[in-house]
Amino acid sequence: MPRSETVALRDFITHIMDERDKRYEQRFKAQQIALKEATKELKGRLSLLNELRSNVATKDEVEALRERVTEISGRVYTADGTVTGKSASWVAITALAGLVIAAVAVVVHYLK
């Protein structure tokens, strides 16, 4: 073999190692870029999750609201019963007054 076509073993191994180093460096850079992208995406999702959590009522808040609704609905039922009772009383009084007026009108009509 002519000397110009031969390569020293050391040069050959060095060349192969340099090529491998380049590929490893390219992979590392690609992984770093992917990691940055994934981190940015994760931060965005965590931000949305934290926003969602801040808008969700806690168990204590739900229980306090339930108690408040129960209290208010009790007041409404009581007020409704009071209003209904008063309305019925007024209807009875008005009917009785109408009956008295009608009786007086009949008596006055027959006395003429």
C-alpha positions as CSV (number, residue, x, y, z in Angstrom):
1,M,0.0,0.0,0.0
2,P,1.3,3.4,-0.9
3,R,2.0,5.7,2.1
4,S,-0.3,8.4,0.8
5,E,-3.4,6.2,1.1
6,T,-2.7,5.0,4.6
7,V,-3.7,6.8,7.7
8,A,-2.1,6.5,11.0
9,L,-4.2,4.6,13.5
10,R,-4.0,7.5,15.9
11,D,-5.3,9.9,13.3
12,F,-8.1,7.6,12.4
13,I,-9.2,7.1,16.1
14,T,-8.9,10.8,16.7
15,H,-11.1,11.6,13.7
16,I,-13.7,9.1,14.8
17,M,-13.7,10.5,18.4
18,D,-14.0,14.0,17.0
19,E,-17.1,13.0,14.9
20,R,-18.6,11.3,18.0
21,D,-18.0,14.4,20.1
22,K,-19.7,16.6,17.4
23,R,-22.8,14.3,17.4
24,Y,-22.9,14.2,21.2
25,E,-22.7,18.0,21.3
26,Q,-25.5,18.3,18.7
27,R,-27.6,15.9,20.8
28,F,-26.9,17.8,24.0
29,K,-27.8,21.2,22.4
30,A,-31.0,19.7,21.0
31,Q,-31.9,18.3,24.4
32,Q,-31.2,21.6,26.0
33,I,-33.6,23.3,23.6
34,A,-36.2,20.7,24.2
35,L,-35.8,21.1,27.9
36,K,-36.3,24.8,27.7
37,E,-39.4,24.4,25.6
38,A,-40.8,21.8,28.0
39,T,-40.0,24.0,31.0
40,K,-41.8,26.9,29.4
41,E,-44.8,24.8,28.6
42,L,-44.9,23.4,32.1
43,K,-44.7,26.9,33.7
44,G,-47.7,27.9,31.5
45,R,-49.7,24.9,32.6
46,L,-48.8,25.4,36.3
47,S,-49.9,29.0,35.9
48,L,-53.3,28.0,34.6
49,L,-53.6,25.4,37.3
50,N,-52.9,27.9,40.0
51,E,-55.4,30.3,38.5
52,L,-58.0,27.5,38.5
53,R,-57.2,26.6,42.1
54,S,-57.6,30.2,43.1
55,N,-61.1,30.3,41.6
56,V,-62.3,27.1,43.3
57,A,-64.0,27.4,46.6
58,T,-62.6,25.5,49.6
59,K,-64.6,23.0,51.6
60,D,-65.0,25.6,54.4
61,E,-66.2,28.2,52.0
62,V,-68.8,25.9,50.6
63,E,-70.0,24.9,54.0
64,A,-70.3,28.6,55.0
65,L,-72.3,29.3,51.9
66,R,-74.6,26.3,52.6
67,E,-75.3,27.6,56.1
68,R,-76.0,31.1,54.8
69,V,-78.4,29.8,52.1
70,T,-80.2,27.6,54.8
71,E,-80.5,30.7,57.0
72,I,-81.9,32.9,54.3
73,S,-84.3,30.2,53.0
74,G,-85.6,29.8,56.5
75,R,-86.3,33.6,56.6
76,V,-88.0,33.4,53.3
77,Y,-90.3,30.6,54.4
78,T,-91.1,32.5,57.6
79,A,-91.8,35.7,55.8
80,D,-93.9,33.8,53.2
81,G,-96.0,32.3,56.0
82,T,-96.4,35.7,57.7
83,V,-97.4,37.4,54.4
84,T,-99.8,34.6,53.6
85,G,-101.4,34.8,57.0
86,K,-101.8,38.6,56.8
87,S,-103.2,38.3,53.3
88,A,-105.8,35.8,54.4
89,S,-106.8,38.0,57.4
90,W,-107.2,41.0,55.1
91,V,-109.3,39.0,52.7
92,A,-111.6,37.8,55.5
93,I,-111.9,41.4,56.9
94,T,-112.7,42.7,53.4
95,A,-115.3,40.0,52.8
96,L,-116.9,40.6,56.2
97,A,-117.0,44.4,55.5
98,G,-118.6,43.7,52.1
99,L,-121.2,41.4,53.7
100,V,-122.1,44.1,56.3
101,I,-122.4,46.7,53.6
102,A,-124.6,44.4,51.5
103,A,-126.8,43.7,54.6
104,V,-127.2,47.4,55.4
105,A,-128.1,48.0,51.7
106,V,-130.8,45.4,51.8
107,V,-132.2,46.6,55.0
108,V,-132.3,50.2,53.8
109,H,-133.9,49.1,50.5
110,Y,-136.8,47.3,52.3
111,L,-137.3,50.1,54.8
112,K,-138.1,52.6,52.1
